[in-house]
Amino acid sequence: MPPKVKFQKEEIVAAALNVARKKGISAVTAREVAAELQVSPRPIFTYFNTMDELKTEVFNLAKDRYRDYVKRGLAGPIPFLGVGQQYLRFAKEEPELYKLLFLTKPDSAIGGAMEALKFSQDLVRDSVMRIYNMDAHSADCYYRDLWLVVFSFATLIVTSDCPYTDEQMSAVLTEVSLSICKAYKEVPGLPEGKFDRDAIFTELVKK
């Protein structure tokens, strides 16, 4: 009779996630995961044919962690602002998982930065429409533009190249938010790209 497997699949995935959190997804090897579990690599291949299969499970578990951050942001008084703040917090607290989800991913995994934008956009659309009195398309464009700024900050954070404090990043986000909101309200057709760019810039630079 073969020996009973000591670890369940969920425990192996959790151990692989811990390795990824500490050392990055490239460190998720049979040897590293086995060392995390303090066993031989053999139990890993009881559940996974290849390490790529295990890495995909790690990717999916990392997505679940990111969703938890998003949910906390949505529970705040201004949901779309809370989501942005939690996105930056995720980058600070889980830099390797951030890189995995938004800068790299296993070939067989589904996701990435654009999926994260769409996921957040769907969740915050109603609050943007309500708070800023926008239609759905304008709200999506507004959040997209803000998200691109947040994505830039987060990338600086996880590459250890961010010179800005939380207060400075918040100030930039406020400036961008105000600028976009004002532009959408005062330039007809801007969210749809149906506006006279040259005429508007000509008048703007005169002020």
Beta strands, then each sheet from edge to edge (+ up, - down):
end
